[in-house]
Amino acid sequence: MKNKIIAGNWKMNKTRPEAEALIKELLPLVADSVNTVIICVPYTDLHTAVQLTKGTNVHVGAQNCHWKESGAFTGEIAPSMLKEMGVEYVIIGHSERRTYFGETDATVLARTQAALQAGLKPIVCIGETLAERQSGRMQQVLTRQVVEGFKDITAQQLANIIVAYEPVWAIGTGVTATDEQANEAIAFVRGVFAQKYGKVAADALYIQYGGSMNDQNAAGLLAMSDVDGGLIGGASLVAAKFAAIVHAHG
């Protein structure tokens, strides 16, 4: 039985003093968890988060990185800059990046490769929109995102990647996929990875559910056989709620 990986995605929230207060409140609440705990904070909070979590069981992630190590890319952050700070994880291809900032399967792949090269562990997001699900294209979309987004990723590299399945229609909407819907979609995604990398690698791959998971519904979702954790949005901004999710299984 795998432990679970619970990652909080703070999105564009929390100043440095606010981040410090939240992390200090959170640390004792999750200190005895058998699950892996990650907080993915805004760039400006990374230094604060890394310093406060040293020697604890909480890991720090960023919410994006560029595919180049340096250059004329105003406003971007290189993977090596994150690594040098002590950051361990980085979210790549979140639906908000795909929807608002032109992220594609090709740029997701490029960012993932750059992150791996720098020694970071990517949390790569995939998921379908409501229109894609309702028109019966969910499996087609998820297959494309895996095939294109992981095109040149080796099985060895896959071992350092977490995948987050996030149905776009359930992010920040309060609508959550049912436990069974989440498990079914993740099982399908795992099957696509199995075709590409073999069953052993696909079974070992951690696939989280992201999409309005909270302290109320986490236990049911995390009890599903194929759900290996959660990528948590709003609930990760409240220490008690995030801790409840961390402790919901295991």
C-alpha positions as CSV (number, residue, x, y, z in Angstrom):
1,M,0.0,0.0,0.0
2,K,1.5,3.3,-1.1
3,N,1.5,6.2,1.3
4,K,-0.3,9.3,-0.1
5,I,1.2,12.5,-1.4
6,I,-0.7,15.6,-0.3
7,A,0.4,18.8,-2.0
8,G,-1.1,22.2,-1.3
9,N,-1.2,24.7,-4.2
10,W,-1.5,28.1,-2.6
11,K,-1.9,29.7,-6.1
12,M,-1.5,33.6,-5.9
13,N,-2.2,33.9,-2.2
14,K,-0.3,34.9,1.0
15,T,2.3,37.6,1.6
16,R,5.5,36.6,3.4
17,P,4.2,37.4,6.9
18,E,1.0,35.5,6.1
19,A,3.0,32.6,4.7
20,E,5.1,32.5,7.9
21,A,2.0,32.4,10.1
22,L,0.3,29.6,8.0
23,I,3.4,27.4,7.9
24,K,4.1,27.8,11.6
25,E,0.5,26.8,12.3
26,L,0.6,23.9,9.9
27,L,3.9,22.2,10.9
28,P,2.8,20.8,14.3
29,L,-0.5,19.6,12.8
30,V,1.1,17.4,10.2
31,A,4.4,16.5,12.0
32,D,3.4,12.8,12.7
33,S,1.9,12.1,9.2
34,V,3.0,9.0,7.3
35,N,2.0,10.7,4.1
36,T,4.3,13.0,2.1
37,V,3.3,16.7,2.6
38,I,4.2,19.4,0.1
39,I,3.4,23.1,0.0
40,C,3.6,24.8,-3.3
41,V,3.8,28.5,-2.6
42,P,4.2,31.8,-4.7
43,Y,7.8,32.6,-5.7
44,T,8.0,35.4,-3.1
45,D,7.2,33.0,-0.3
46,L,9.6,30.2,-1.3
47,H,12.6,31.5,0.8
48,T,10.3,31.8,3.8
49,A,8.9,28.3,3.3
50,V,12.2,26.6,2.7
51,Q,13.7,28.2,5.9
52,L,10.7,27.3,8.1
53,T,10.4,23.7,6.9
54,K,14.1,22.8,7.3
55,G,14.3,19.7,9.5
56,T,10.6,19.0,9.2
57,N,8.5,16.5,7.2
58,V,7.1,19.3,5.0
59,H,8.5,19.7,1.5
60,V,8.4,22.9,-0.6
61,G,7.4,23.3,-4.2
62,A,7.0,26.1,-6.7
63,Q,4.0,26.6,-9.0
64,N,5.8,26.9,-12.3
65,C,9.3,27.1,-13.9
66,H,10.7,28.0,-17.3
67,W,12.2,25.5,-19.8
68,K,15.5,27.4,-20.2
69,E,18.2,27.8,-17.6
70,S,18.8,31.5,-18.4
71,G,18.2,34.1,-21.1
72,A,15.9,36.9,-22.2
73,F,12.7,35.6,-20.6
74,T,11.4,38.5,-18.6
75,G,9.3,37.5,-15.6
76,E,10.3,33.9,-15.8
77,I,12.1,31.7,-13.2
78,A,14.7,29.0,-14.2
79,P,14.5,25.5,-12.5
80,S,18.1,25.9,-11.3
81,M,17.1,29.1,-9.4
82,L,14.5,27.1,-7.6
83,K,16.8,24.2,-6.9
84,E,19.5,26.6,-5.5
85,M,17.0,27.9,-3.0
86,G,16.2,24.5,-1.6
87,V,12.9,23.9,-3.5
88,E,12.2,20.2,-4.2
89,Y,9.0,20.2,-6.2
90,V,7.4,22.2,-9.0
91,I,3.9,22.2,-10.4
92,I,3.8,22.1,-14.2
93,G,0.9,22.5,-16.6
94,H,-1.8,23.4,-14.1
95,S,-5.1,24.0,-15.8
96,E,-4.9,27.7,-14.9
97,R,-1.6,27.9,-16.8
98,R,-3.1,26.0,-19.7
99,T,-6.3,28.2,-19.7
100,Y,-4.9,31.7,-19.0
101,F,-1.3,31.6,-20.1
102,G,-1.1,29.5,-23.2
103,E,0.5,26.4,-21.8
104,T,0.4,23.5,-24.2
105,D,1.4,19.8,-24.0
106,A,4.7,20.8,-25.8
107,T,5.6,23.5,-23.2
108,V,4.6,21.2,-20.4
109,L,7.0,18.6,-21.7
110,A,9.8,21.2,-22.1
111,R,9.3,22.5,-18.6
112,T,9.2,19.0,-17.1
113,Q,12.4,18.1,-18.8
114,A,14.1,21.2,-17.6
115,A,12.9,20.7,-14.0
116,L,14.1,17.1,-14.0
117,Q,17.5,18.2,-15.4
118,A,17.8,20.7,-12.5
119,G,17.0,17.9,-10.0
120,L,13.5,19.1,-9.2
121,K,10.5,16.7,-8.9
122,P,7.7,17.9,-11.2
123,I,4.0,17.6,-10.3
124,V,2.6,17.4,-13.8
125,C,-1.1,18.3,-14.2
126,I,-3.5,16.8,-16.7
127,G,-7.3,17.0,-17.0
128,E,-10.3,17.6,-19.2
129,T,-12.7,20.5,-19.4
130,L,-16.5,20.1,-18.8
131,A,-17.2,20.5,-22.5
132,E,-14.6,17.7,-23.3
133,R,-16.2,15.4,-20.7
134,Q,-19.7,16.1,-21.8
135,S,-18.9,15.5,-25.5
136,G,-17.4,12.1,-24.7
137,R,-13.8,13.2,-25.4
138,M,-12.4,12.7,-21.9
139,Q,-10.3,9.7,-22.7
140,Q,-9.1,11.2,-26.0
141,V,-7.9,14.4,-24.2
142,L,-6.2,12.5,-21.3
143,T,-4.5,10.2,-23.7
144,R,-3.2,13.1,-25.8
145,Q,-2.0,14.9,-22.7
146,V,0.0,11.9,-21.6
147,V,1.3,10.9,-25.0
148,E,2.3,14.5,-26.0
149,G,3.2,15.8,-22.5
150,F,5.5,12.8,-21.7
151,K,6.7,12.2,-25.2
152,D,10.4,12.1,-24.5
153,I,10.3,11.2,-20.8
154,T,12.0,8.0,-20.0
155,A,10.8,5.4,-17.5
156,Q,13.7,6.3,-15.2
157,Q,12.6,10.0,-15.3
158,L,9.0,9.0,-14.7
159,A,10.1,7.7,-11.3
160,N,10.8,11.3,-10.2
161,I,7.4,12.7,-11.5
162,I,4.1,13.0,-9.8
163,V,1.0,13.3,-12.0
164,A,-2.1,15.3,-10.8
165,Y,-5.4,14.5,-12.5
166,E,-7.5,17.6,-12.2
167,P,-10.8,17.7,-14.0
168,V,-10.9,21.4,-15.0
169,W,-14.7,21.5,-14.4
170,A,-14.0,20.7,-10.7
171,I,-11.3,23.3,-9.9
172,G,-12.4,26.1,-7.6
173,T,-16.0,25.5,-8.6
174,G,-17.0,23.5,-5.5
175,V,-18.0,20.7,-7.8
176,T,-16.0,17.6,-7.1
177,A,-15.8,14.5,-9.2
178,T,-17.4,11.6,-7.3
179,D,-15.0,9.2,-5.6
180,E,-15.8,6.7,-8.4
181,Q,-15.4,9.3,-11.2
182,A,-12.0,10.3,-9.9
183,N,-10.9,6.7,-9.5
184,E,-12.1,5.7,-12.9
185,A,-10.3,8.6,-14.6
186,I,-7.1,8.0,-12.8
187,A,-7.3,4.3,-13.5
188,F,-7.7,5.2,-17.2
189,V,-4.7,7.5,-17.0
190,R,-2.6,4.8,-15.3
191,G,-3.6,2.5,-18.2
192,V,-2.2,5.0,-20.7
193,F,1.0,5.2,-18.8
194,A,1.1,1.4,-18.6
195,Q,0.9,1.2,-22.4
196,K,3.9,3.6,-22.7
197,Y,6.1,2.4,-19.8
198,G,4.7,-1.0,-18.7
199,K,2.5,-2.0,-15.8
200,V,5.2,-2.0,-13.1
201,A,6.2,1.7,-13.8
202,A,2.5,2.7,-14.1
203,D,1.6,1.1,-10.8
204,A,4.6,2.8,-9.1
205,L,3.6,6.2,-10.5
206,Y,1.8,8.5,-8.0
207,I,-1.3,10.0,-9.5
208,Q,-3.1,12.6,-7.4
209,Y,-6.6,13.9,-7.6
210,G,-6.9,17.7,-7.8
211,G,-10.3,19.4,-8.1
212,S,-12.0,20.8,-5.0
213,M,-10.7,18.1,-2.6
214,N,-11.2,19.4,0.9
215,D,-11.4,18.2,4.5
216,Q,-15.0,17.0,4.0
217,N,-14.5,14.8,0.9
218,A,-10.8,13.8,1.2
219,A,-11.3,10.5,3.1
220,G,-13.6,9.1,0.4
221,L,-11.4,10.1,-2.5
222,L,-8.2,9.0,-0.9
223,A,-9.7,5.6,-0.1
224,M,-10.1,4.9,-3.8
225,S,-7.6,2.3,-5.1
226,D,-6.0,4.4,-7.8
227,V,-6.0,7.8,-6.0
228,D,-2.5,8.3,-4.7
229,G,-3.0,11.6,-3.0
230,G,-4.3,15.1,-3.6
231,L,-3.3,18.5,-5.1
232,I,-5.2,20.8,-2.9
233,G,-6.2,24.4,-3.7
234,G,-8.3,26.5,-1.4
235,A,-8.3,24.1,1.5
236,S,-4.5,24.3,1.6
237,L,-4.7,28.0,2.7
238,V,-6.3,26.9,6.1
239,A,-3.9,25.0,8.3
240,A,-6.5,22.9,10.1
241,K,-8.3,21.9,6.8
242,F,-5.1,21.0,5.0
243,A,-3.9,19.0,8.0
244,A,-7.3,17.1,8.1
245,I,-6.7,16.1,4.4
246,V,-3.1,15.0,5.2
247,H,-4.5,12.8,8.0
248,A,-7.6,11.6,6.1
249,H,-5.8,8.4,5.0
250,G,-3.0,6.6,6.7
